[in-house]
Amino acid sequence: MATIGVSITKSTAWRGGQQEFSNVYHYFDSVQDANRYDQLVTEIVIKEKVIHSSIVNFVGARVWEAGGTPAENETLLIKDLTGTGSATSDTQMYRELAYLVSWELERRDLRGRKKYLRKWLHCASGFTTSSDPQHFDGYTPLPISARDPLKTYADAIDSVTILGASFDLCSPKGEKPLAANNGKVYDVLEHRQFGR
């Protein structure tokens, strides 16, 4: 079973310009049918737009073979994207604040410690019509209303079915999550610099 990488690039206003950032996903590709990659990108974008605010622009996507060396990993699709997120914008929210979603992986490291797949999401939304700035301090737990949309997103990208075949989320090294729908949303916001 081959592994593919998918990058969804977005942008938002930041320090007098547009700052691009992206989330990268890796999936087991059971069929290896290039016709499905465009539909996979469309499905991921639909799921991402729900959790990103209207001040986040969707710019582009790329799909590539993963698992080999950079010279071996061939680009399979490059696609321009349009539109913005649909979540409520929060203009008080510092742009580098990010929600953290993680999945515990089946394998452990050499010392027996748990390993995780992590996604930092610069959503620019508190997911409520008037979010409380105290949640932006990194200490105050987020309300359930802020975590629920992210849990729905985590479960939705865990496995994506296109034309009867599934793409199952994995780590860049091909390690599977411990169980389906085990994505965990951390209960505080984190600072995550753009470009990392």
N, C-alpha and C positions, 0 to 999 in steps of 0.2 A: 504494500500500500504506500503510495507516494505522499509526500507532504508538500503543501503549497503555502506561500505567504501571501497575505492580502493587506495592503496599506490603504487607509482612507485618510486623505489629507483635507484639513479644514483650515480656516483662517478667521481671525478676529482683529478688531482695532486694538492696537497696543503701542503705547509710547510714540504716537504720531505717525504710525504706519500700520500696515497689515502684517500680522504675525502668523505664519503658517505653523501648524503642528499636526501630528497624525497619530492614529492608533494602528498598530500592526497586529494581525491575527494570523495564527497558523492552524491549518486544518489537515486532517487525513483526507485524501482524495481517493475514494474507492474505485472510481470509474475512469478517471483521467480523460475526460471529454472536454475539450477546450470550449465547446459551445455553451457549457454551463457556467463558465467563469463570469461572464457578463451578468447573468442572472444572480449569481452569488453576490457580486458587488452590489447589485440593486437591493437585494434582501438585507445585507448588512447596513447599507445606507438608510433604508427605511427604519431599521431598529435604532440606529444612531440618531436620526433626526428627532425622534421622540424624546430623547434625553438631553439634547443640546438646544440652547436657546436660539431665539431669532437673531441674535447678534453674532452667531457662529455661521460662517459661510462654508458650504461644501465645495471643494476645489477640484479634487481629482482622486483617482484610484489606480493602483497597480497590483497585478497578480503575478507571482513568479514561482518557479520551482524552488523548493527549499530542501535543505538536508545535505547538499553538496558544498563544494567550495564556491566562492563568489564567481569564479570562472565557469563553473559547471551549472550554476543556477540560472536558467534562461527565463527572461521576462515572457510571460504568456499573454498579458493584456495590459494596456494603458488606456484609461478612460477619463474624459473630462466629466466633472460633476457640476450640478447647479443647485440653487436653492439654499435655504437656511434651515436651522433647527426649528422645532415647533414648540418647545417648552417656554415657559414664561421667563423673560429676561430679568436679570437682577443687576442693575447698574451699580449697586453698592458693592458687589462682589469683586474682590481682587482677581484679576484675570488668571493669575498663576495658581489660584486655589483649585484643587482637584479632588474629585471623589476617587476613592480607591476600591476597586473590586478585585477579589482574588479567588482562585480556585486551587484547592489542595490537590496535588498530583499523586498518582499511584506510587511512584518511586520515591525513595528516600535518598538522601545524599550518603556519602561514604561513612559518615559518622552516625547514620541512623536518624538524622533530623528530617522533619517534614520539608518538602519542597512545594513552592507555590508558583502559579502563573498569575501575573498581576497586570491590571490595566488601570492607568491613571486617566481620568476623564475630566477635561477642562470644559465643563458644560455651560458655565456662565449662567446658571439657573439654580435657584433654591427650591424649585418645584412647587412653590406656593405663590399666590398672588402678592403676598407681602412677607418676604422672608425676614427673619430676625437677625440683625447683624451680629448678635452675640455668637451665633453658630460659626462665624467666620474666624473665631479666635483659635481654632485648632484644639480646643479643650472641651467645649460645650458639645454634648452629644446632639447629633442631628435628629430631628423628629422623624417618626415613621413615614410621614408624608413625603419626606425628601429621599428616604431610602427605598421605598416601594417601587418607584419607576426604575431605579437602578437594578433592583433584584429581578424585575420583569425582563429588563434588557439582558442581564447576565444569563438568565435561563433561556432566552430566545436565541442568543448567539452560540450557546453550548453545542447545538447540533442544528444545521440548516439543511433542509431537504429541497433538492432541485431536480425536477424531472424524475422523481422516484428514487434517487440515490442521495445519500446523506454525506455532508461534510461535517466531520466531528472535530471540535476544538482540541488542540494539543499545544504543547510547548514547542519552541523552536527546534528542540532536539527530538520531537516526536513523542513526548511523554503525555499520557492521557490524564485528565482529571480523575480523581478518586471515584467519583460517581456522577451520574447525570444530575444537572440542576443543583450542584453544590457550590455555586458562586456565592461568595460572602461580600456584603457591602460593609465597609468599615464605618463606624458610627461617628467619626469626626472628619472634617476636611483636612487635607494635607497641602503643604506648599510643594509644588512640583514645577521646576523651571521649564519654560518652553525650550525646545531643542534638545531635551534629554531623552 
